[in-house]
Amino acid sequence: MRFSFYLLFLLIISLLGCTESKTESQEIPSESFRNEVAATEVRVATAERKSFDYLINAAGKLEALSEVKALVEREGYLEKVQVLEGQFVQKGQIIATLDRREAEFALEKAKINLTKAQSELEVLKAQFQLALESKDPQVVQTVEERIRVNSGLSLAEVELKEAELNLARCEVRAPVSGKIANIKFKEGSLVTKNAEFAEILSTDQLLLRVKVLESDVPLISSSQKAEIYPISDPQNALDGRVIAVNPKVDENGLVQVTLSLNSSKNLLPGMNARAIIRAPQSNSLVVPKDAVVYRSGRPVVFTVEGGKESKWNYVEVGRDNGREIEVLDGIPENSTVITSNNLQLAHQAPVQIVTE
């Protein structure tokens, strides 16, 4: 009995000791617990109110400023092609010729008819000499006109000009200066009137046509600066500017914007390129993009309180340019925001600011 009583006494003492230890452990202050946790090293930045460049990204294809078709102006056999694709030609330069024999025969015939009409004119002048010597200028003018028509001289002169024009049309000339592209025919081909012989591209000035979202159109205006990155050289940006904005939205909610390039070196029409149009936004509260993290789908920015502790702030964000992001609401101006080691950071966690 004494032994059983002794065991019961020890059991009661043990239970009371555990309860007291548990109570003492629960009474440890949370502040003391945070002080025992190692501070997270973070980098920081300042939420500044400043001018903010919103970047509008779009892609498209390069085009020549002028793309003109060189047409064959008469039917015939292509006798000679005098250019190669990629060759630069001046405006008016002969780039191909047709068989000239038929046109040359027509020209010789027109010259003969003109000579015949001139001879007939002299005969008629002799017959109407008295009328031509009249003192009335109106009578003289009327007689001269009738003599020219009756002699066939007027018609012969028109036919000669027409024959000369047809002979000139045996030469295909460049309508503008530029580079030859897409030659359609080979020597010996039978071509029809108004057939397209080739294209001429003015490659010294290139354009880039891109599609942007309709929501971005109010931020774009003529002469706005842009950076253009050709796919052939994506590391080097070319200077460009907006020259036209199509006033119509297409079925996909996109608007065509045309940009000009300041340089066309090593570029060709048809190449793919990416454009970044800068749309300056004034008086925006801006933080580095790394300062914004997402928790449960909502943007959060951690600020530093008292230089030692993090603070969780839900924010409303606006536009971003890849490096910085607008904060529309949620933190005050000049706040110290955390930009590193913030993905798993908790509210009121101890932090240590590092500068390197």
C-alpha positions as CSV (number, residue, x, y, z in Angstrom):
1,M,0.0,0.0,0.0
2,R,2.8,2.4,0.9
3,F,4.5,1.5,-2.4
4,S,1.3,2.2,-4.4
5,F,0.8,5.5,-2.7
6,Y,4.4,6.5,-3.4
7,L,3.9,5.8,-7.2
8,L,0.7,7.8,-7.3
9,F,2.5,10.7,-5.6
10,L,5.3,10.7,-8.2
11,L,2.8,10.6,-11.1
12,I,0.9,13.7,-9.8
13,I,4.2,15.6,-9.3
14,S,5.2,14.7,-12.9
15,L,1.9,15.9,-14.4
16,L,2.1,19.2,-12.5
17,G,5.7,19.7,-13.8
18,C,4.7,19.2,-17.4
19,T,1.8,21.6,-17.1
20,E,4.0,24.2,-15.6
21,S,6.7,23.8,-18.4
22,K,4.0,24.0,-21.1
23,T,2.6,27.2,-19.6
24,E,6.1,28.7,-19.3
25,S,6.8,27.8,-23.0
26,Q,3.6,29.5,-24.1
27,E,4.4,32.6,-22.3
28,I,7.6,33.3,-24.4
29,P,7.0,36.7,-26.1
30,S,6.7,36.7,-29.9
31,E,9.2,39.6,-30.0
32,S,11.8,37.4,-28.4
33,F,11.1,34.6,-30.9
34,R,11.6,37.0,-33.9
35,N,14.9,38.2,-32.3
36,E,16.1,34.7,-32.3
37,V,15.4,34.3,-36.1
38,A,18.3,35.3,-38.4
39,A,17.5,38.5,-40.4
40,T,17.0,38.1,-44.1
41,E,19.5,40.0,-46.2
42,V,17.7,42.2,-48.7
43,R,18.4,44.9,-51.2
44,V,16.2,47.9,-51.3
45,A,15.2,50.8,-53.6
46,T,13.1,53.9,-53.2
47,A,9.6,54.3,-54.6
48,E,10.0,57.5,-56.7
49,R,7.6,59.8,-58.4
50,K,9.1,60.5,-61.8
51,S,8.7,60.3,-65.6
52,F,8.2,56.7,-66.6
53,D,8.8,55.3,-70.1
54,Y,6.0,52.7,-70.9
55,L,7.3,50.4,-73.6
56,I,4.9,49.2,-76.4
57,N,6.3,46.0,-78.0
58,A,5.2,44.9,-81.5
59,A,6.6,42.9,-84.4
60,G,6.3,43.2,-88.1
61,K,8.1,43.0,-91.5
62,L,10.4,45.6,-93.1
63,E,9.2,47.2,-96.3
64,A,10.8,49.5,-98.9
65,L,9.6,53.1,-98.8
66,S,8.8,52.7,-102.5
67,E,7.9,49.5,-104.2
68,V,7.1,50.1,-107.9
69,K,6.4,47.7,-110.6
70,A,8.2,48.1,-113.9
71,L,5.6,47.3,-116.7
72,V,6.1,46.3,-120.3
73,E,4.2,48.8,-122.3
74,R,3.7,46.8,-125.5
75,E,3.3,43.3,-126.7
76,G,6.4,41.5,-128.1
77,Y,9.3,39.1,-127.6
78,L,11.7,40.0,-124.9
79,E,15.0,40.4,-126.7
80,K,17.4,41.3,-123.8
81,V,17.3,41.5,-120.0
82,Q,19.9,44.1,-119.0
83,V,19.8,43.8,-115.2
84,L,20.0,41.2,-112.4
85,E,18.0,40.9,-109.2
86,G,19.6,43.0,-106.5
87,Q,21.2,45.4,-108.9
88,F,20.7,49.1,-108.2
89,V,19.3,51.1,-111.1
90,Q,18.6,54.8,-111.7
91,K,15.3,56.2,-112.6
92,G,14.9,56.0,-116.4
93,Q,17.6,53.4,-116.9
94,I,16.9,50.8,-119.6
95,I,16.4,47.4,-117.8
96,A,15.1,45.3,-120.8
97,T,14.4,45.6,-124.5
98,L,11.8,44.0,-126.8
99,D,12.2,43.0,-130.4
100,R,12.3,46.4,-132.2
101,R,11.9,45.3,-135.9
102,E,8.2,45.8,-136.2
103,A,8.3,49.2,-134.5
104,E,11.2,50.3,-136.7
105,F,9.3,49.4,-139.8
106,A,6.3,51.3,-138.6
107,L,8.5,54.3,-137.9
108,E,10.0,54.2,-141.4
109,K,6.6,54.0,-142.9
110,A,5.5,57.0,-140.9
111,K,8.5,59.0,-142.1
112,I,7.6,58.2,-145.7
113,N,4.0,59.3,-145.2
114,L,5.2,62.5,-143.7
115,T,7.4,63.3,-146.7
116,K,4.6,62.5,-149.1
117,A,2.2,64.8,-147.1
118,Q,4.8,67.6,-147.2
119,S,5.0,67.3,-151.0
120,E,1.2,67.4,-151.3
121,L,1.2,70.5,-149.0
122,E,3.5,72.4,-151.5
123,V,1.2,71.6,-154.4
124,L,-1.9,72.8,-152.5
125,K,-0.1,76.0,-151.4
126,A,0.5,76.8,-155.1
127,Q,-3.1,76.3,-155.9
128,F,-4.3,78.5,-153.1
129,Q,-1.5,81.1,-153.4
130,L,-4.0,84.0,-153.9
131,A,-5.9,83.1,-150.8
132,L,-2.7,82.8,-148.8
133,E,-1.7,86.3,-149.9
134,S,-4.9,87.8,-148.5
135,K,-4.6,90.8,-146.2
136,D,-7.2,89.2,-143.9
137,P,-5.3,87.2,-141.3
138,Q,-8.3,85.1,-140.4
139,V,-8.7,84.0,-144.1
140,V,-5.0,83.1,-144.3
141,Q,-5.2,81.0,-141.1
142,T,-8.3,79.1,-142.3
143,V,-6.8,78.3,-145.7
144,E,-3.5,77.1,-144.1
145,E,-5.4,74.8,-141.8
146,R,-7.5,73.3,-144.6
147,I,-4.4,72.8,-146.7
148,R,-2.6,70.9,-143.9
149,V,-5.6,68.6,-143.4
150,N,-6.2,68.0,-147.1
151,S,-2.6,67.3,-147.8
152,G,-2.6,64.7,-145.0
153,L,0.3,66.5,-143.2
154,S,-1.5,66.8,-139.9
155,L,-2.3,63.1,-139.8
156,A,1.2,62.1,-141.0
157,E,2.7,64.1,-138.1
158,V,0.5,62.4,-135.5
159,E,1.3,59.0,-137.0
160,L,5.1,59.8,-136.8
161,K,4.8,60.6,-133.1
162,E,2.8,57.5,-132.5
163,A,5.5,55.4,-134.3
164,E,8.3,57.0,-132.3
165,L,6.4,56.3,-129.1
166,N,5.8,52.7,-130.0
167,L,9.5,52.3,-130.7
168,A,10.4,53.8,-127.3
169,R,8.0,51.3,-125.7
170,C,10.3,48.6,-126.9
171,E,12.5,49.6,-124.0
172,V,11.5,48.8,-120.4
173,R,12.8,51.6,-118.2
174,A,13.0,51.9,-114.4
175,P,10.2,54.2,-113.2
176,V,12.2,55.0,-110.0
177,S,15.7,54.5,-108.6
178,G,16.2,51.4,-106.5
179,K,17.1,47.7,-106.5
180,I,15.7,45.2,-108.9
181,A,13.6,42.4,-107.4
182,N,11.4,39.5,-108.7
183,I,12.2,39.5,-112.5
184,K,9.3,37.7,-114.1
185,F,10.5,36.9,-117.6
186,K,13.6,35.5,-119.4
187,E,15.0,36.5,-122.7
188,G,12.9,35.2,-125.6
189,S,9.7,35.2,-123.6
190,L,6.5,36.5,-125.3
191,V,5.1,39.3,-123.1
192,T,1.8,41.0,-123.2
193,K,1.1,44.7,-122.9
194,N,1.1,46.0,-119.3
195,A,2.8,42.8,-118.0
196,E,4.9,43.2,-114.9
197,F,8.6,42.7,-115.7
198,A,10.1,43.3,-112.3
199,E,9.7,45.2,-109.0
200,I,12.0,48.1,-108.1
201,L,12.5,48.7,-104.3
202,S,14.0,51.9,-102.9
203,T,16.0,50.1,-100.2
204,D,17.8,53.2,-99.0
205,Q,14.7,54.0,-96.9
206,L,12.9,51.2,-95.1
207,L,9.6,51.1,-93.2
208,L,8.4,48.8,-90.5
209,R,4.6,48.1,-90.2
210,V,3.5,46.6,-86.9
211,K,0.3,45.8,-85.1
212,V,-0.4,47.2,-81.6
213,L,-3.3,46.8,-79.2
214,E,-6.1,49.3,-79.5
215,S,-5.7,50.2,-75.8
216,D,-2.1,51.4,-76.6
217,V,-3.1,53.6,-79.5
218,P,-3.8,56.7,-77.3
219,L,-0.2,56.5,-76.1
220,I,1.2,56.7,-79.7
221,S,1.6,59.8,-81.7
222,S,3.5,60.9,-84.9
223,S,7.2,61.4,-84.6
224,Q,7.3,59.3,-81.4
225,K,10.7,57.6,-80.9
226,A,11.2,53.9,-81.2
227,E,13.9,51.3,-81.1
228,I,13.9,48.7,-83.8
229,Y,15.6,45.3,-83.5
230,P,16.0,43.3,-86.7
231,I,15.8,39.5,-86.3
232,S,19.1,39.3,-88.2
233,D,20.8,41.4,-85.6
234,P,18.7,41.4,-82.4
235,Q,21.5,42.8,-80.1
236,N,21.8,46.2,-81.9
237,A,18.9,48.6,-81.9
238,L,18.2,51.0,-84.7
239,D,16.7,54.4,-84.2
240,G,13.2,54.8,-85.6
241,R,10.1,57.0,-85.3
242,V,6.4,56.7,-85.8
243,I,5.2,58.3,-89.1
244,A,1.6,57.0,-89.4
245,V,-1.1,55.4,-87.3
246,N,-4.0,53.7,-89.1
247,P,-7.3,55.1,-87.9
248,K,-9.1,51.8,-88.2
249,V,-9.1,48.9,-85.8
250,D,-9.1,45.4,-87.4
251,E,-11.2,42.4,-86.4
252,N,-8.6,41.3,-83.8
253,G,-8.6,44.6,-82.0
254,L,-5.2,45.6,-83.4
255,V,-4.1,48.9,-85.1
256,Q,-1.4,49.2,-87.7
257,V,1.4,51.6,-86.9
258,T,4.1,52.5,-89.5
259,L,7.6,53.4,-88.4
260,S,10.6,54.7,-90.4
261,L,14.2,53.6,-89.9
262,N,17.1,56.0,-89.8
263,S,19.4,53.4,-91.2
264,S,18.9,50.5,-93.7
265,K,22.4,49.1,-93.6
266,N,22.5,45.3,-94.1
267,L,18.7,45.2,-94.1
268,L,16.3,44.0,-96.8
269,P,12.6,44.3,-97.4
270,G,10.7,41.4,-96.0
271,M,13.0,40.9,-93.0
272,N,11.3,40.4,-89.6
273,A,11.9,43.0,-86.9
274,R,10.7,43.9,-83.4
275,A,9.8,47.5,-82.4
276,I,9.8,49.1,-79.0
277,I,7.8,52.4,-79.0
278,R,8.5,54.6,-76.0
279,A,5.5,56.3,-74.5
280,P,6.6,58.6,-71.7
281,Q,4.3,58.8,-68.7
282,S,4.9,61.8,-66.4
283,N,4.4,62.0,-62.6
284,S,4.2,58.2,-62.0
285,L,5.1,56.5,-58.7
286,V,7.6,53.9,-59.8
287,V,9.4,50.9,-58.2
288,P,11.8,48.4,-59.7
289,K,9.9,45.4,-61.2
290,D,11.7,43.0,-58.8
291,A,9.9,44.8,-55.9
292,V,6.6,43.4,-56.9
293,V,5.7,39.8,-56.0
294,Y,2.4,38.0,-56.2
295,R,0.6,36.2,-53.4
296,S,-2.7,34.4,-54.2
297,G,-2.7,36.3,-57.5
298,R,-2.5,39.7,-55.9
299,P,0.5,42.1,-56.3
300,V,2.5,42.7,-53.0
301,V,5.3,45.1,-52.3
302,F,7.4,44.7,-49.1
303,T,8.6,47.9,-47.5
304,V,11.2,48.3,-44.7
305,E,9.8,49.6,-41.4
306,G,12.3,51.1,-38.8
307,G,15.2,49.8,-40.9
308,K,14.8,46.3,-39.4
309,E,11.4,44.8,-40.3
310,S,9.5,44.0,-43.4
311,K,5.9,45.2,-44.0
312,W,3.5,43.5,-46.3
313,N,1.6,45.9,-48.6
314,Y,-1.1,45.0,-51.2
315,V,-0.7,47.3,-54.1
316,E,-2.4,48.2,-57.4
317,V,0.0,48.2,-60.2
318,G,-0.2,49.9,-63.6
319,R,2.1,49.7,-66.7
320,D,5.6,48.2,-66.7
321,N,8.5,48.6,-69.0
322,G,10.4,45.4,-68.2
323,R,12.6,47.2,-65.6
324,E,10.2,49.4,-63.6
325,I,6.5,49.2,-62.8
326,E,3.9,51.9,-61.9
327,V,2.3,51.7,-58.5
328,L,-1.1,53.3,-58.5
329,D,-2.0,52.7,-54.9
330,G,-0.8,50.8,-51.8
331,I,2.5,52.5,-50.7
332,P,3.5,56.1,-50.1
333,E,6.0,58.1,-52.1
334,N,9.6,57.7,-51.0
335,S,9.0,54.3,-49.3
336,T,11.9,52.0,-49.0
337,V,10.9,48.8,-50.9
338,I,12.6,45.4,-50.9
339,T,13.8,44.2,-54.2
340,S,15.5,40.9,-53.4
341,N,14.8,37.8,-51.3
342,N,11.2,38.8,-51.1
343,L,9.5,35.8,-52.7
344,Q,9.2,33.9,-49.4
345,L,9.4,36.9,-47.1
346,A,6.8,37.2,-44.3
347,H,5.1,40.2,-42.7
348,Q,7.2,41.7,-39.8
349,A,10.1,39.5,-40.6
350,P,13.5,40.8,-39.5
351,V,15.6,42.1,-42.4
352,Q,19.1,43.4,-42.9
353,I,19.8,45.8,-45.7
354,V,22.8,45.1,-47.9
355,T,24.3,47.4,-50.5
356,E,26.6,45.1,-52.4
